[in-house]
Amino acid sequence: MERIVKKTSYKEYLSALSKISKAITSDLYLEDVLKLIVTLAASVMNAKICSLWLLDEKKQSLRIRATQAMSKEYLKERTLKMGEGIVGLVAKDKKPIAIRDVALEESYKEKMLAKKEGLVSMLSVPMLVKNKLIGVVNLYTTKPYDFTSSDIDLLSTIADQAAVAIENTELMVKTKVIQEELEARKKIEKAKGILMKDKRVSEEEAYSLIRKSSMNKRLSMKEVAEAIILSQEIKGEF
C-alpha cells in the first residue's frame, strides 16, 4: 500500500512546517493563516480534504473554521458537541483517532456526506497548547488507508502549529482589549478631574455627568471623556 506521505515529500513536509511557522508570526489575518495550514496539510499528506474545527468553550461544541475543500455540501455550517462523533470524541479525550473506512464506523456521524464526497479513511487529531484543547484537525483520503504512527505525528505537529497560531491571536486580542480599557480609564479619570475643577463637583458627581452625557449622546464614556479633554485643551490655547 502506498503511504500518504511519500519519502520524496519529506522536504516538502519540512517546507510546509516552515511556512506555517512564518505564517504564525506574520501580519496575516487568522483566517488566512488557518486556510494556509489546512491547504499545506492536505497537500503534504496527499489528502482530499483537511478541515479544522474550533472549540467553543462556553457552548462546549466544535464547528468548522477552515478547510481547503471547495464542495458546497462540505462547506455547510456544522457543529458537533463534545463527545459527539469522531471529532467530538477526539476533542473530549484529547487523543488521535484513525479510521480505515468511515462508512463502517458507528461513531462517525456524516456517512451520507462522506459517500457523496468520496471520503473513505479518516485521521482526526486534537489541537493542543500545553494540553489545552483548541480544536480538532481532520484529514480524509479517497481510498482505504491504514494510518501509521508517522502520519499521526505529522498531522499532530501541524495541528499544534495551528493551535499556537490561534492562541497567539487570542492573546493579542485580549491584550489589545486590556490596553484599550486602561486607556479609557485614564481618559475618564482625567475628564473627571477637569469637571471637578471647572464645575466644583465631587468625583462621584463628575463621573455621573460623564455617564449621563454618554447615555444621552449615545457615545462611549471614553468618547465623552475625550471631548471634555479636547475642550479643555482648546480653552488653554486662548
C-alpha positions as CSV (number, residue, x, y, z in Angstrom):
1,M,0.0,0.0,0.0
2,E,1.3,3.4,-0.9
3,R,2.0,5.7,2.0
4,I,0.2,9.1,2.2
5,V,3.5,10.8,2.9
6,K,6.0,9.6,0.3
7,K,9.7,9.5,1.0
8,T,10.3,12.2,-1.6
9,S,7.8,14.5,0.2
10,Y,9.9,14.8,3.4
11,K,11.5,18.0,2.2
12,E,8.0,19.3,1.3
13,Y,6.9,18.4,4.8
14,L,9.7,20.4,6.4
15,S,8.9,23.3,4.0
16,A,5.3,23.2,5.0
17,L,6.1,23.4,8.7
18,S,8.5,26.3,7.9
19,K,5.8,28.1,6.0
20,I,3.3,27.6,8.9
21,S,5.8,28.9,11.4
22,K,6.4,32.0,9.3
23,A,2.6,32.5,8.9
24,I,2.1,32.4,12.6
25,T,4.5,35.3,13.2
26,S,3.3,37.2,10.1
27,D,0.7,40.0,9.8
28,L,-1.7,37.7,8.1
29,Y,-5.3,37.5,9.4
30,L,-6.1,34.4,11.4
31,E,-8.5,33.2,8.7
32,D,-5.7,33.3,6.1
33,V,-3.3,31.5,8.5
34,L,-5.7,28.7,9.1
35,K,-6.6,28.3,5.4
36,L,-2.9,28.1,4.7
37,I,-2.4,25.4,7.3
38,V,-5.2,23.1,6.1
39,T,-4.1,23.6,2.5
40,L,-0.5,22.7,3.2
41,A,-1.6,19.8,5.3
42,A,-3.8,18.4,2.6
43,S,-1.0,18.9,0.0
44,V,1.8,17.4,2.1
45,M,-0.3,14.4,3.2
46,N,-1.8,13.9,-0.3
47,A,-5.4,14.1,1.2
48,K,-8.6,15.1,-0.5
49,I,-9.9,17.1,2.5
50,C,-8.3,18.7,5.5
51,S,-10.6,20.5,7.9
52,L,-10.0,22.4,11.1
53,W,-12.7,22.5,13.9
54,L,-12.5,25.0,16.7
55,L,-13.8,24.6,20.2
56,D,-16.4,27.0,21.6
57,E,-15.6,26.7,25.3
58,K,-18.9,28.3,26.5
59,K,-21.1,26.0,24.4
60,Q,-18.7,23.0,24.6
61,S,-19.2,22.4,20.9
62,L,-17.0,22.4,17.8
63,R,-17.5,24.0,14.4
64,I,-15.5,24.0,11.1
65,R,-13.4,27.1,10.9
66,A,-11.1,26.3,7.9
67,T,-10.9,23.8,5.1
68,Q,-9.4,23.8,1.6
69,A,-12.4,21.8,0.3
70,M,-14.4,23.6,-2.4
71,S,-17.6,21.4,-2.1
72,K,-20.6,23.5,-1.1
73,E,-22.0,20.5,0.7
74,Y,-18.9,20.1,2.8
75,L,-18.7,23.8,3.5
76,K,-22.1,24.0,5.1
77,E,-22.2,25.2,8.7
78,R,-22.0,22.2,11.0
79,T,-21.4,21.9,14.8
80,L,-20.7,18.9,17.0
81,K,-20.9,18.6,20.8
82,M,-18.0,17.4,22.9
83,G,-18.1,13.6,22.8
84,E,-20.3,13.6,19.7
85,G,-19.0,11.8,16.6
86,I,-15.3,11.3,15.9
87,V,-14.5,15.0,16.1
88,G,-16.2,15.2,19.5
89,L,-14.5,12.1,20.8
90,V,-11.1,13.4,19.8
91,A,-11.8,16.7,21.5
92,K,-13.1,15.0,24.7
93,D,-10.2,12.5,25.1
94,K,-7.5,14.7,23.5
95,K,-6.3,11.7,21.6
96,P,-6.0,11.0,17.8
97,I,-8.4,8.6,16.1
98,A,-7.6,6.8,12.8
99,I,-10.4,5.1,10.8
100,R,-9.9,2.9,7.8
101,D,-13.4,3.2,6.5
102,V,-15.8,5.9,7.9
103,A,-18.8,4.1,6.3
104,L,-18.2,1.2,8.7
105,E,-17.6,3.3,11.8
106,E,-20.6,3.5,14.1
107,S,-19.4,6.7,15.8
108,Y,-19.0,8.6,12.5
109,K,-21.9,11.0,12.1
110,E,-21.7,12.1,8.5
111,K,-21.8,8.9,6.4
112,M,-24.1,10.3,3.7
113,L,-21.8,13.3,3.2
114,A,-18.7,11.0,3.2
115,K,-20.3,8.9,0.5
116,K,-21.2,11.9,-1.6
117,E,-17.7,13.3,-1.3
118,G,-15.9,10.0,-1.8
119,L,-14.3,10.1,1.6
120,V,-13.0,6.8,2.9
121,S,-10.3,6.8,5.5
122,M,-10.0,9.5,8.2
123,L,-7.4,10.7,10.7
124,S,-8.5,13.1,13.4
125,V,-6.1,14.7,15.9
126,P,-6.6,17.3,18.7
127,M,-5.1,20.8,18.5
128,L,-3.3,21.4,21.8
129,V,-1.4,24.1,23.5
130,K,0.1,22.9,26.8
131,N,-2.6,20.2,27.0
132,K,-5.3,22.9,26.5
133,L,-7.7,21.9,23.7
134,I,-8.1,24.5,21.0
135,G,-9.9,22.3,18.4
136,V,-9.5,19.3,16.1
137,V,-7.9,18.7,12.6
138,N,-9.4,16.1,10.3
139,L,-7.8,14.5,7.2
140,Y,-9.6,12.4,4.6
141,T,-8.4,10.1,1.9
142,T,-10.4,8.8,-1.1
143,K,-9.0,5.2,-0.8
144,P,-8.7,2.8,2.2
145,Y,-5.6,3.6,4.2
146,D,-4.0,2.4,7.4
147,F,-2.6,5.5,9.1
148,T,0.8,5.0,10.6
149,S,2.3,6.5,13.8
150,S,4.4,8.7,11.5
151,D,1.2,10.0,9.8
152,I,-0.3,10.7,13.2
153,D,2.8,12.5,14.4
154,L,3.0,14.6,11.2
155,L,-0.7,15.8,11.4
156,S,-0.4,16.3,15.2
157,T,2.6,18.6,14.6
158,I,0.7,20.6,12.0
159,A,-2.4,20.7,14.3
160,D,-0.3,22.0,17.2
161,Q,1.2,24.7,15.0
162,A,-2.4,25.8,14.2
163,A,-3.2,25.8,17.9
164,V,-0.3,28.1,18.6
165,A,-1.5,30.5,15.8
166,I,-5.0,30.6,17.3
167,E,-3.7,31.0,20.9
168,N,-1.3,33.8,19.9
169,T,-4.1,35.7,18.1
170,E,-6.5,35.3,21.0
171,L,-3.7,36.6,23.4
172,M,-3.1,39.6,21.1
173,V,-6.8,40.4,21.1
174,K,-7.1,40.1,24.9
175,T,-4.0,42.3,25.3
176,K,-5.4,44.9,23.0
177,V,-8.8,44.9,24.8
178,I,-7.0,45.4,28.2
179,Q,-4.9,48.2,26.8
180,E,-7.9,49.9,25.4
181,E,-9.7,49.6,28.7
182,L,-6.7,51.1,30.6
183,E,-6.5,53.9,28.1
184,A,-10.3,54.6,28.5
185,R,-10.0,54.6,32.3
186,K,-7.1,57.1,32.2
187,K,-9.1,59.5,30.0
188,I,-12.2,59.2,32.1
189,E,-10.1,59.9,35.2
190,K,-8.6,63.0,33.5
191,A,-12.0,64.2,32.4
192,K,-13.4,63.8,35.9
193,G,-10.6,65.9,37.2
194,I,-11.4,68.6,34.7
195,L,-15.1,68.6,35.6
196,M,-14.4,68.6,39.4
197,K,-12.3,71.7,39.0
198,D,-14.5,73.6,36.4
199,K,-17.9,72.8,37.9
200,R,-16.7,72.4,41.5
201,V,-18.4,69.0,41.9
202,S,-17.3,65.8,43.7
203,E,-15.6,62.9,42.0
204,E,-18.9,60.9,42.1
205,E,-20.9,63.8,40.6
206,A,-18.3,64.3,37.8
207,Y,-18.5,60.6,37.0
208,S,-22.3,60.8,36.9
209,L,-22.1,63.7,34.5
210,I,-19.9,61.8,32.1
211,R,-22.1,58.7,32.3
212,K,-25.3,60.8,31.7
213,S,-23.7,62.5,28.7
214,S,-22.6,59.1,27.4
215,M,-26.2,57.8,27.5
216,N,-27.9,60.9,26.1
217,K,-25.5,61.3,23.2
218,R,-25.1,57.6,22.6
219,L,-21.4,57.7,22.9
220,S,-19.0,55.7,24.9
221,M,-17.7,57.2,28.1
222,K,-14.3,57.2,26.6
223,E,-15.5,59.4,23.7
224,V,-17.2,61.8,26.1
225,A,-14.0,62.0,28.2
226,E,-12.0,62.7,25.0
227,A,-14.4,65.6,24.1
228,I,-14.0,67.1,27.6
229,I,-10.3,66.8,27.5
230,L,-10.2,68.3,24.0
231,S,-12.4,71.2,25.0
232,Q,-10.1,71.9,28.0
233,E,-7.1,71.9,25.7
234,I,-8.7,74.3,23.3
235,K,-9.5,76.7,26.1
236,G,-5.9,76.6,27.2
237,E,-4.8,77.8,23.8
238,F,-6.7,81.1,24.1
